[in-house]
Amino acid sequence: MNRTRLYWILQILGWSGYALINLFFVSLDRRITPVQIGAYSSLAAFYFLSTHAFRYAIKKYGWLNLDFAKLLSNTVLTLALLSILNTIAQIIISWVFGTLNPETEFRLIVISGNIFVGFLFYSLWSMVYFLFHFLDSYNQSLRYQAKINEIQLNHLKSQLNPHFIFNALNSVRALVDEDPAKAKLAITQLSNILRFSLMMDKKRTIDFENEINTVKDYLNLETIRFEERLQVKYDIEPSAYDYKIPPMMLQTIVENAIKHGISTRVKGGLVEIKCKEGITDDLIIQVRNSGQLKNNGMVRKKEREGHGINNTMQRLKLIYGDRASFKIFNSESDFVITEIKIPKQNPTLG
């Protein structure tokens, strides 16, 4: 079940249960009146709204990313404030429903008791909320590690396959006599790609700069192989270098563009990489390549069965949840665009 939907269900059921339980205990002593129903329902509504406001602050200010000491101090102070506000709300509710007894409810011991009880309820809510997120985070981490191991193996299969090495070495071999300096550079670029593939290991994200440098090395090697059949363009805004992205993600998309686009065309074509910051602090990555998708712009069945596209979508889902997006579609009559949106910060669990 979606975490947001689960949250709302538990909020509604939990605080409705609070009101019903209080009314049940009242019924054991005397007959329940509409005033009592209204009062306890109003108090439950205040708990509902105040805890939701607390959750909003946790998510907005990234409390789940704080160290434990800072998180604990922020939480205790907030719970104390909410308990005081809750006590004030009880007094106002009693006044509205005509049940306020100033001689009793304004006594220090009663006010202190109400603050203490409110603090206990808010503390219980916080314990459940944080425990759920920490357990969910741990479970997410385990799932990510299992998936990243599978993805890593698939990447190594595709990246270090004999065809790739054969093509790259053949390109370098052709340059040895013709242009030794260029051959030396090509060997360095091939070495960079292989080393980067092996070093990605279990890293969740890496600096964008590291990824784009590897992609440039890859495209430089492919330019040697395809010669004038491959044109490469870059349009990368400086703000893109402030982001982190999953390793080998952009590399996979570019490889897909070469494999299913450029290499299938007699005249070759263009691979254009655009990276910019969106209006919502997302990194928008677009890889535009010559070619066309079949089946009304949907990814071809053969491509779906491959490791690259499927792994990319799965990794984005595992790391960013619903905050990242992936789509691939036809553009004009002779191009395919693969677009990925990545948030600037890894999401706190919702």
VEXDRENVO-251266 format. One record per residue: residue in one letter; chain; x, y, z of N, C-alpha, C in turn. Coordinates in pm, whole numbers, plus 50000, padded with zeros to 5 digits. Atoms other than C-alpha are relative to their C-alpha. Layout:
residues N
- a_A_X_Y_Z_X_Y_Z_X_Y_Z
...
//
This chain:
residues 350
- m_A_50084_49881_50000_50000_50000_50000_50088_50125_50000
- n_A_49929_49873_50004_50115_50355_49926_50015_50056_50141
- r_A_49973_49952_49863_50278_50510_50236_49910_50117_50039
- t_A_50085_49884_49970_50077_50832_50210_49858_49955_50033
- r_A_50136_50049_49974_49748_50644_50190_49994_49929_50135
- l_A_49996_50070_49872_49850_50425_50484_50002_50101_50115
- y_A_49994_49897_49896_49933_50737_50685_49863_50057_50028
- w_A_50132_49940_49979_49590_50892_50630_49902_49901_50063
- i_A_50090_50101_49940_49410_50568_50712_50028_49986_50149
- l_A_49965_50014_49859_49602_50531_51039_49965_50125_50080
- q_A_50036_49876_49932_49549_50897_51127_49851_50004_50033
- i_A_50146_49994_49981_49174_50878_51078_49953_49895_50099
- l_A_50043_50108_49910_49132_50542_51247_50053_50021_50142
- g_A_49939_49983_49868_49370_50624_51532_49929_50104_50085
- w_A_50059_49893_49918_49221_50955_51642_49847_49984_50012
- s_A_50142_50034_49983_48863_50840_51575_49986_49899_50114
- g_A_50000_50097_49891_48943_50546_51803_50021_50066_50134
- y_A_49978_49926_49875_49073_50791_52064_49869_50059_50052
- a_A_50127_49941_49959_48737_50972_52068_49901_49894_50047
- l_A_50096_50107_49965_48536_50648_52077_50035_49935_50132
- i_A_49958_50062_49874_48741_50500_52361_49965_50090_50119
- n_A_50037_49907_49894_48693_50813_52571_49850_50000_50025
- l_A_50145_50003_49986_48320_50807_52503_49953_49869_50063
- f_A_50034_50129_49940_48309_50439_52596_50018_50003_50151
- f_A_49977_49994_49855_48462_50505_52938_49901_50095_50068
- v_A_50102_49909_49944_48222_50795_52990_49868_49925_50015
- s_A_50128_50072_49997_47930_50564_52909_49993_49901_50116
- l_A_50001_50092_49888_48037_50330_53188_49953_50066_50128
- d_A_50036_49927_49879_47970_50603_53442_49866_50072_49989
- r_A_50125_49926_50019_47682_50799_53291_49961_49997_49853
- r_A_50052_50000_50137_47473_50846_52979_50076_50102_49915
- i_A_49929_49910_50091_47654_50996_52680_49906_50103_49944
- t_A_50080_49889_50053_47525_51335_52570_50062_50053_49872
- p_A_49944_49939_50121_47565_51521_52238_50116_50095_50031
- v_A_49892_49909_49961_47784_51773_52422_50131_49924_50016
- q_A_49878_50081_49981_48028_51501_52524_50053_49947_49868
- i_A_49957_50048_50132_48033_51359_52172_50072_50113_49925
- g_A_49938_49885_50068_48109_51706_52033_50134_50036_50059
- a_A_49876_49961_49934_48377_51778_52291_50114_49903_49969
- y_A_49894_50098_50026_48569_51453_52250_50036_49992_49851
- s_A_49973_49998_50144_48532_51467_51871_50087_50120_49964
- s_A_49921_49880_50026_48673_51820_51872_50144_49982_50048
- l_A_49865_50024_49949_48966_51716_52089_50076_49902_49910
- a_A_49937_50095_50092_49036_51420_51859_50040_50070_49870
- a_A_49969_49924_50121_49023_51660_51562_50124_50086_50021
- f_A_49881_49920_49972_49280_51883_51733_50125_49911_49998
- y_A_49887_50094_50005_49510_51583_51787_50034_49966_49854
- f_A_49981_50035_50140_49458_51489_51423_50075_50111_49925
- l_A_49940_49887_50072_49546_51836_51291_50140_50033_50050
- s_A_49870_49964_49944_49835_51899_51528_50108_49897_49965
- t_A_49900_50102_50037_50006_51566_51458_50031_50007_49850
- h_A_49974_49984_50144_49961_51625_51086_50093_50119_49975
- a_A_49910_49885_50011_50126_51967_51126_50142_49961_50042
- f_A_49869_50049_49955_50408_51795_51314_50066_49920_49888
- r_A_49947_50078_50112_50451_51548_51025_50046_50091_49887
- y_A_49964_49906_50107_50455_51837_50779_50135_50065_50029
- a_A_49872_49938_49961_50739_52004_50972_50116_49900_49986
- i_A_49896_50104_50011_50934_51675_50985_50044_49984_49855
- k_A_49968_50021_50141_50910_51634_50608_50059_50124_49936
- k_A_49956_49875_50065_50957_51999_50510_50143_50034_50038
- y_A_49868_49959_49953_51269_52055_50721_50099_49883_50010
- g_A_49908_50112_50011_51422_51711_50665_50050_49946_50133
- w_A_49958_50048_49868_51426_51597_51028_50055_49858_49994
- l_A_49955_50139_50007_51477_51236_50924_50144_49989_49952
- n_A_49859_49999_50042_51816_51336_50785_50093_50054_50108
- l_A_49920_49944_49892_51932_51491_51113_50068_49889_50080
- d_A_49940_50098_49909_52168_51319_51354_49906_49977_50118
- f_A_50095_50042_49897_52001_51146_51648_49981_50106_50110
- a_A_50009_49901_49891_52084_51412_51912_49914_50119_49958
- k_A_50077_49886_50049_51942_51694_51697_49854_49962_49980
- l_A_50136_50046_50020_51636_51491_51604_49927_49988_50133
- l_A_50062_50018_49869_51569_51406_51969_49966_50132_50065
- s_A_50026_49869_49939_51601_51765_52090_49887_50072_49930
- n_A_50109_49936_50075_51377_51897_51812_49865_49936_50032
- t_A_50125_50072_49974_51118_51630_51881_49947_50031_50140
- v_A_50043_49975_49862_51107_51682_52259_49944_50141_50014
- l_A_50047_49861_49992_51071_52060_52223_49865_50015_49930
- t_A_50127_49992_50074_50795_52019_51964_49888_49931_50076
- l_A_50102_50069_49922_50610_51766_52178_49955_50082_50119
- a_A_50036_49915_49886_50624_52001_52475_49909_50114_49955
- l_A_50083_49891_50053_50484_52286_52263_49862_49951_49962
- l_A_50130_50056_50038_50208_52066_52121_49916_49966_50122
- s_A_50074_50035_49878_50115_51949_52471_49938_50123_50065
- i_A_50054_49875_49946_50074_52307_52590_49884_50051_49916
- l_A_50108_49957_50090_49868_52397_52283_49877_49910_50015
- n_A_50111_50093_49981_49658_52086_52338_49921_50031_50126
- t_A_50067_49964_49875_49583_52190_52696_49916_50126_49982
- i_A_50076_49878_50030_49478_52535_52577_49877_49965_49917
- a_A_50112_50042_50085_49259_52367_52312_49892_49933_50084
- q_A_50099_50066_49913_49091_52155_52581_49917_50104_50076
- i_A_50072_49895_49928_49003_52467_52777_49901_50071_49908
- i_A_50088_49931_50096_48862_52638_52467_49882_49911_49962
- i_A_50107_50094_50036_48663_52326_52371_49898_49990_50114
- s_A_50091_50006_49884_48519_52303_52724_49915_50126_50008
- w_A_50074_49873_49995_48423_52670_52708_49893_50005_49890
- v_A_50094_49998_50112_48258_52631_52364_49880_49911_50028
- f_A_50109_50094_49975_48051_52332_52479_49935_50020_50137
- g_A_50064_49966_49874_47963_52493_52810_50030_49909_50116
- t_A_49964_50092_49891_48141_52241_53031_50120_50049_50080
- l_A_49881_49948_49933_48423_52465_53151_49971_50030_50146
- n_A_50008_49972_49856_48469_52472_53530_50131_50065_50041
- p_A_49875_49928_49972_48729_52743_53601_50066_49960_50132
- e_A_49942_50033_49870_48772_52646_53966_50079_49870_49996
- t_A_49932_50129_50009_48877_52295_53865_50108_50001_49893
- e_A_49911_50016_50115_49038_52324_53523_50116_50100_49998
- f_A_49890_49904_49997_49253_52628_53602_50095_49976_50116
- r_A_49905_50035_49893_49421_52461_53897_50131_49950_49938
- l_A_49869_50033_50053_49795_52412_53845_50017_49850_49980
- i_A_49981_50146_50009_49782_52039_53913_49921_49941_49884
- v_A_50082_50049_50112_49504_51988_53657_50065_50037_49868
- i_A_49933_49956_50124_49682_52195_53392_50125_49917_49975
- s_A_49878_50080_50014_50007_52010_53459_49967_49857_49958
- g_A_50042_50135_50036_49825_51677_53439_49957_49991_49854
- n_A_50044_49999_50140_49665_51769_53106_50120_50011_49904
- i_A_49879_49987_50084_50003_51877_52964_50075_49866_49996
- f_A_49928_50128_49993_50159_51550_53083_49931_49893_49915
- v_A_50075_50099_50079_49880_51337_52930_50014_50028_49850
- g_A_49982_49962_50140_49904_51532_52605_50138_49962_49949
- f_A_49862_50035_50038_50280_51481_52603_50012_49849_49976
- l_A_49995_50145_50018_50229_51104_52643_49937_49959_49867
- f_A_50066_50035_50125_49985_51087_52351_50086_50041_49880
- y_A_49914_49955_50110_50212_51294_52125_50128_49916_49991
- s_A_49879_50084_50001_50512_51087_52231_49971_49864_49937
- l_A_50038_50128_50057_50329_50766_52144_49987_50011_49848
- w_A_50015_49978_50144_50236_50907_51803_50138_50011_49933
- s_A_49866_49980_50057_50599_51014_51742_50077_49870_49994
- m_A_49929_50128_49999_50736_50674_51843_49953_49912_49886
- v_A_50054_50083_50110_50505_50497_51598_50046_50056_49866
- y_A_49964_49937_50127_50581_50748_51321_50147_49976_49967
- f_A_49857_50015_50026_50960_50739_51356_50040_49853_49986
- l_A_49968_50143_50008_50972_50364_51417_49963_49945_49863
- f_A_50042_50046_50132_50776_50302_51099_50100_50043_49893
- h_A_49910_49949_50103_51010_50522_50895_50138_49939_50010
- f_A_49867_50058_49987_51330_50382_51039_50000_49853_49956
- l_A_50010_50138_50045_51213_50024_50984_49983_49993_49848
- d_A_50021_49996_50144_51093_50113_50635_50130_50035_49928
- s_A_49871_49960_50058_51428_50281_50565_50096_49881_49998
- y_A_49912_50117_49993_51614_49970_50679_49959_49896_49896
- n_A_50050_50095_50098_51393_49747_50467_50031_50046_49858
- q_A_49970_49944_50132_51439_49982_50171_50148_49982_49967
- s_A_49856_50014_50020_51815_49967_50220_50035_49855_49962
- l_A_49975_50141_50032_51812_49586_50217_49956_49967_49858
- r_A_50049_50025_50136_51602_49580_49902_50091_50065_49897
- y_A_49911_49931_50093_51832_49834_49741_50130_49922_49982
- q_A_49874_50073_50011_52144_49634_49822_49984_49874_49916
- a_A_50025_50120_50079_51990_49319_49678_49985_50035_49852
- k_A_50023_49961_50138_51878_49501_49366_50127_50053_49935
- i_A_49879_49942_50058_52204_49689_49317_50100_49891_49965
- n_A_49912_50112_50034_52394_49359_49325_49959_49938_49866
- e_A_50049_50055_50128_52172_49227_49047_50030_50096_49885
- i_A_49976_49901_50104_52203_49551_48852_50148_50006_49965
- q_A_49856_49996_50023_52578_49552_48897_50044_49886_49910
- l_A_49964_50115_50083_52608_49203_48751_49953_50020_49857
- n_A_50052_49976_50134_52386_49300_48460_50081_50105_49925
- h_A_49918_49896_50061_52590_49613_48397_50135_49944_49957
- l_A_49870_50057_50035_52914_49420_48405_49987_49908_49879
- k_A_50020_50086_50116_52768_49172_48161_49994_50081_49871
- s_A_50015_49920_50121_52674_49447_47918_50123_50087_49974
- q_A_49889_49908_50017_52965_49682_47982_50130_49928_49964
- l_A_49874_50071_50022_53243_49424_47984_49985_49883_49904
- n_A_50019_50112_50091_53103_49200_47713_50106_50000_49891
- p_A_49894_50011_50101_53343_49075_47445_49981_50093_49881
- h_A_50025_49914_50116_53172_49278_47171_50048_50143_50025
- f_A_49959_49863_49968_53233_49608_47348_50153_50010_49998
- i_A_49854_49997_49994_53598_49528_47420_50060_49979_49860
- f_A_49951_50029_50135_53648_49386_47070_49992_50125_49912
- n_A_50017_49881_50082_53506_49697_46902_50095_50112_50041
- a_A_49912_49893_49950_53702_49934_47126_50146_49973_49963
- l_A_49861_50033_50031_54030_49751_47077_50027_50008_49850
- n_A_49984_49987_50144_53977_49733_46702_50014_50146_49958
- s_A_49990_49857_50030_53921_50107_46696_50138_50054_50037
- v_A_49868_49955_49956_54241_50165_46892_50108_49944_49908
- r_A_49901_50065_50088_54433_49917_46673_50014_50075_49868
- a_A_49996_49928_50128_54337_50111_46362_50071_50134_50013
- l_A_49939_49869_49978_54475_50428_46519_50149_49994_50031
- v_A_49863_50013_49952_54810_50292_46635_50101_50054_49899
- d_A_49909_49953_50104_54987_50354_46304_49958_50136_49944
- e_A_50052_49877_50062_54762_50632_46178_50018_50122_50089
- d_A_49993_49885_49907_54756_50853_46490_50033_49946_50140
- p_A_49960_50059_49871_54957_50718_46789_49951_50078_50122
- a_A_50045_49918_49887_54866_51010_47015_49852_49977_50029
- k_A_50143_50023_49985_54496_50956_46952_49975_49858_50050
- a_A_50013_50138_49952_54541_50582_47007_50028_49992_50150
- k_A_49966_49997_49858_54705_50650_47342_49885_50058_50082
- l_A_50115_49939_49931_54415_50876_47440_49882_49904_50006
- a_A_50111_50095_50004_54164_50611_47333_50020_49889_50102
- i_A_49972_50103_49899_54335_50352_47552_49970_50052_50140
- t_A_50029_49938_49871_54313_50591_47846_49850_50009_50024
- q_A_50146_49988_49986_53943_50648_47780_49936_49863_50025
- l_A_50052_50134_49977_53876_50275_47758_50031_49954_50142
- s_A_49961_50036_49863_54066_50224_48084_49911_50071_50101
- n_A_50088_49924_49910_53857_50497_48249_49863_49936_50010
- i_A_50134_50060_50002_53533_50331_48143_49999_49868_50078
- l_A_49995_50130_49932_53634_49986_48264_50021_50016_50150
- r_A_49976_49978_49858_53767_50118_48594_49875_50054_50068
- f_A_50123_49942_49945_53451_50323_48651_49893_49893_50018
- s_A_50099_50108_49992_53234_50017_48578_50025_49911_50120
- l_A_49965_50087_49888_53421_49812_48835_49988_50069_50134
- m_A_50000_49927_49873_53430_50087_49097_49862_50045_50044
- m_A_50135_49954_49962_53056_50165_49092_49948_49921_50120
- d_A_50029_50089_49888_53004_49867_49329_49865_50031_50064
- k_A_50126_49982_49929_52743_49954_49593_49965_50146_50023
- k_A_50030_49859_49982_52742_50331_49562_49858_50030_49953
- r_A_50138_49966_50032_52391_50467_49567_49994_50113_49898
- t_A_49991_49889_50095_52471_50795_49393_50144_50049_49994
- i_A_49867_49942_50017_52781_50969_49261_49984_50142_49945
- d_A_50005_49865_50055_52867_51322_49152_49970_49993_49850
- f_A_50036_49994_50142_52719_51414_48815_50124_50013_49913
- e_A_49879_49978_50077_53063_51524_48699_50071_49868_49967
- n_A_49935_50130_50024_53205_51171_48737_49927_49921_49893
- e_A_50080_50075_50098_52919_51022_48538_50016_50058_49860
- i_A_49994_49939_50133_52933_51274_48253_50139_49983_49938
- n_A_49864_50022_50053_53311_51233_48221_50013_49861_49940
- t_A_49997_50136_50053_53267_50858_48175_49921_49989_49871
- v_A_50082_49999_50122_52993_50917_47919_50077_50062_49884
- k_A_49919_49936_50106_53223_51150_47725_50109_49906_49950
- d_A_49898_50097_50042_53497_50885_47724_49937_49893_49910
- y_A_50069_50102_50079_53247_50630_47596_49965_50051_49860
- l_A_50039_49946_50130_53119_50856_47318_50121_50033_49913
- n_A_49877_49977_50077_53473_50950_47218_50047_49871_49933
- l_A_49962_50129_50058_53549_50581_47168_49905_49960_49887
- e_A_50097_50035_50103_53229_50529_46973_50016_50089_49877
- t_A_49975_49911_50114_53314_50830_46756_50113_49946_49913
- i_A_49891_50062_50076_53636_50653_46657_49946_49886_49916
- r_A_50055_50116_50072_53435_50346_46559_49905_50041_49888
- f_A_50100_49961_50099_53149_50521_46377_50047_50111_49906
- e_A_49945_49889_50077_53359_50812_46245_49891_50103_49973
- e_A_50095_49892_50031_53138_51061_46058_49854_49958_50016
- r_A_50138_50045_49981_52828_50845_46118_49945_50041_50136
- l_A_50045_49961_49866_52814_50964_46479_50034_50146_50028
- q_A_49984_49862_49958_52761_51326_46578_49958_50010_50147
- v_A_50028_49988_49856_52767_51421_46947_49991_50148_50037
- k_A_50016_49862_49952_52639_51740_47108_49972_49996_50150
- y_A_50024_49987_49856_52639_51849_47474_49940_50137_50029
- d_A_50059_49874_49953_52421_52115_47635_49976_49983_50149
- i_A_50004_50029_49857_52495_52097_48006_50014_50131_50079
- e_A_49995_49880_49918_52412_52380_48245_50092_49979_50120
- p_A_49911_50013_49883_52662_52450_48527_49930_49947_50124
- s_A_50074_50044_49881_52389_52385_48786_49988_49848_50007
- a_A_50011_50147_50001_52382_52017_48678_50110_49936_50084
- y_A_49886_50057_49926_52718_51965_48849_49979_50005_50152
- d_A_50033_49998_49858_52554_52032_49188_49923_49876_50042
- y_A_50085_50116_49972_52358_51707_49163_50081_49871_50011
- k_A_49948_50137_49998_52428_51344_49238_49900_49911_49928
- i_A_50088_50091_50073_52291_51066_49019_50048_49857_50019
- p_A_49958_50140_49989_52295_50684_49026_50112_49970_49901
- p_A_49889_50030_50091_52621_50551_48876_49957_49914_49882
- m_A_50023_50072_50125_52612_50422_48518_49860_50021_49943
- m_A_50137_49980_50048_52258_50555_48471_50000_50072_49865
- l_A_49992_49927_50126_52333_50816_48205_50076_49919_49896
- q_A_49923_50086_50089_52590_50579_48056_49910_49896_49933
- t_A_50092_50101_50053_52318_50315_48014_49909_50058_49893
- i_A_50090_49936_50096_52085_50559_47837_50073_50031_49870
- v_A_49922_49968_50119_52359_50669_47598_50034_49873_49922
- e_A_49974_50128_50066_52455_50308_47524_49876_49952_49925
- n_A_50125_50039_50063_52089_50239_47448_49977_50081_49872
- a_A_50016_49914_50117_52085_50536_47208_50090_49955_49885
- i_A_49907_50048_50103_52390_50403_47024_49953_49865_49944
- k_A_50034_50137_50041_52273_50041_47016_49872_49996_49916
- h_A_50129_50008_50066_51910_50097_46912_49973_50115_49903
- g_A_50020_49887_50088_51951_50424_46728_50106_50010_49893
- i_A_49895_49970_50096_52281_50508_46563_50046_49877_49922
- s_A_49942_50119_50066_52411_50156_46490_49904_49934_49902
- t_A_50098_50063_50089_52089_50056_46312_49977_50081_49873
- r_A_50022_49910_50113_52107_50343_46062_50124_50005_49911
- v_A_49888_50000_50094_52322_50335_45750_50076_50132_50007
- k_A_49936_49868_49996_52388_50709_45773_50036_50042_50142
- g_A_49971_49963_49861_52425_50701_46152_49904_50106_50050
- g_A_50087_49895_49950_52293_51005_46331_50060_50078_50115
- l_A_49960_49906_49895_52306_51239_46630_49965_49946_50138
- v_A_50029_50021_49858_52333_51184_47005_50023_50133_50070
- e_A_49991_49871_49932_52260_51499_47202_49962_49984_50147
- i_A_50023_50011_49856_52284_51520_47582_49974_50139_50056
- k_A_50036_49873_49938_52103_51803_47760_49975_49976_50149
- c_A_50020_50009_49855_52116_51854_48136_49975_50139_50055
- k_A_50032_49870_49943_51948_52140_48319_49923_49984_50129
- e_A_50075_50000_49875_51789_52231_48649_49858_50046_49973
- g_A_50140_49964_50018_51410_52233_48652_49954_50104_50100
- i_A_50053_49895_49914_51188_52486_48824_49971_49949_50141
- t_A_50028_50058_49868_51127_52245_49114_50125_49935_50060
- d_A_49873_50053_49949_51496_52179_49191_50022_49855_49962
- d_A_49972_50132_50055_51502_51866_48978_50106_50012_49892
- l_A_49907_50006_50111_51783_51769_48745_49929_49929_49884
- i_A_50066_50057_50117_51636_51710_48400_50109_49957_49901
- i_A_49902_50056_50094_51849_51483_48181_49924_49952_49877
- q_A_50060_50045_50125_51755_51439_47817_50109_49947_49906
- v_A_49913_50055_50103_51929_51211_47570_49917_49988_49873
- r_A_50074_49996_50128_51809_51279_47215_50086_49933_49893
- n_A_49922_50071_50101_51917_51039_46945_49917_49974_49876
- s_A_50067_50031_50125_51835_50967_46583_49939_49860_50009
- g_A_50068_50128_49996_51587_50685_46541_49853_50019_50031
- q_A_50142_49995_49967_51224_50600_46613_49962_49876_50079
- l_A_50056_50113_49926_51045_50385_46866_49877_49950_49927
- k_A_50119_50057_50061_50779_50150_46742_49888_49992_50103
- n_A_50116_50021_49910_50437_50071_46892_49957_50128_50068
- n_A_50053_49873_49949_50319_50431_46930_50084_50061_50109
- g_A_49912_49932_49905_50621_50555_47117_50033_49920_50123
- m_A_49966_50081_49883_50633_50275_47370_50134_49932_49975
- v_A_49871_50068_50013_50962_50102_47441_49978_49864_49934
- r_A_50013_50127_50070_51010_49810_47207_50012_49884_50098
- k_A_49998_50117_49913_50954_49467_47361_50142_49951_50021
- k_A_49862_50046_49990_51313_49371_47285_50079_50088_50096
- e_A_49928_49909_49911_51436_49681_47465_49954_49982_50144
- r_A_50050_50023_49864_51212_49613_47763_50068_49879_50063
- e_A_49941_50122_49948_51366_49271_47795_50148_50017_50031
- g_A_49859_49976_49973_51716_49418_47802_50020_50049_50141
- h_A_49970_49960_49862_51892_49508_48123_49991_50151_50019
- g_A_49978_49857_49980_51951_49880_48062_49879_50080_50043
- i_A_50116_49916_49972_51609_50049_48047_49928_49953_50125
- n_A_50071_50055_49884_51444_49817_48298_50074_50028_50130
- n_A_49921_49973_49880_51729_49853_48547_49996_50147_50038
- t_A_50005_49856_49972_51725_50231_48513_49872_50038_50071
- m_A_50128_49968_49937_51356_50251_48598_49992_49943_50142
- q_A_50004_50063_49868_51394_50010_48890_50089_50076_50099
- r_A_49909_49928_49911_51691_50199_49034_49942_50134_50042
- l_A_50063_49872_49968_51511_50532_49014_49890_49981_50103
- k_A_50109_50028_49907_51213_50379_49193_50053_49967_50138
- l_A_49942_50041_49872_51429_50225_49466_50062_50117_50074
- i_A_49925_49893_49935_51636_50535_49533_49912_50121_50032
- y_A_50075_49874_49986_51387_50820_49483_49850_49982_50017
- g_A_50143_50020_49989_51044_50661_49500_49927_50070_49886
- d_A_50081_49932_50101_50786_50877_49321_50055_50137_49962
- r_A_49946_49867_50027_51007_51186_49317_50081_50007_49872
- a_A_49928_50004_50128_51199_51074_49008_49907_49947_49892
- s_A_50084_50049_50110_51055_51003_48665_50088_49959_49883
- f_A_49930_50049_50119_51160_50824_48349_49898_49986_49888
- k_A_50085_50022_50117_51009_50838_48003_50084_50002_49874
- i_A_49933_50007_50129_51113_50760_47648_49893_50011_49893
- f_A_50105_49973_50097_50923_50886_47346_50060_50051_49869
- n_A_49959_49948_50130_50944_50980_46979_49988_50152_49998
- s_A_50002_49855_50017_51023_51341_46893_50014_50031_49851
- e_A_50003_49970_50142_50939_51479_46552_49989_49868_49924
- s_A_50014_50121_50080_50978_51216_46280_50128_49918_49994
- d_A_49872_50070_50017_51340_51112_46324_50084_49997_50127
- f_A_49922_49998_49877_51439_51133_46690_49924_49930_50113
- v_A_50053_50058_49877_51388_50956_47021_50059_50078_50116
- i_A_49952_49929_49881_51412_51139_47354_49978_49912_50123
- t_A_50009_50066_49869_51487_50967_47683_50019_50107_50105
- e_A_49995_49892_49901_51413_51197_47976_49990_49944_50141
- i_A_49999_50041_49859_51494_51147_48343_49999_50125_50086
- k_A_50002_49892_49903_51410_51379_48632_50043_49943_50135
- i_A_49945_50047_49873_51605_51343_48956_49997_50114_50100
- p_A_50000_49893_49897_51553_51541_49281_50141_50032_50045
- k_A_49867_49955_49961_51846_51739_49415_50050_49926_50121
- q_A_49962_50073_49879_51843_51559_49750_49925_49869_50000
- n_A_50070_50127_49982_51764_51199_49824_49880_50023_50090
- p_A_50119_49972_49924_51407_51194_49954_50003_49941_50140
- t_A_50025_50061_49869_51332_51150_50320_49877_49912_49981
- l_A_50112_50090_50015_51090_50867_50360_49874_50067_50046
- g_A_50119_49921_49982_50735_50991_50351_49907_49954_50100
//
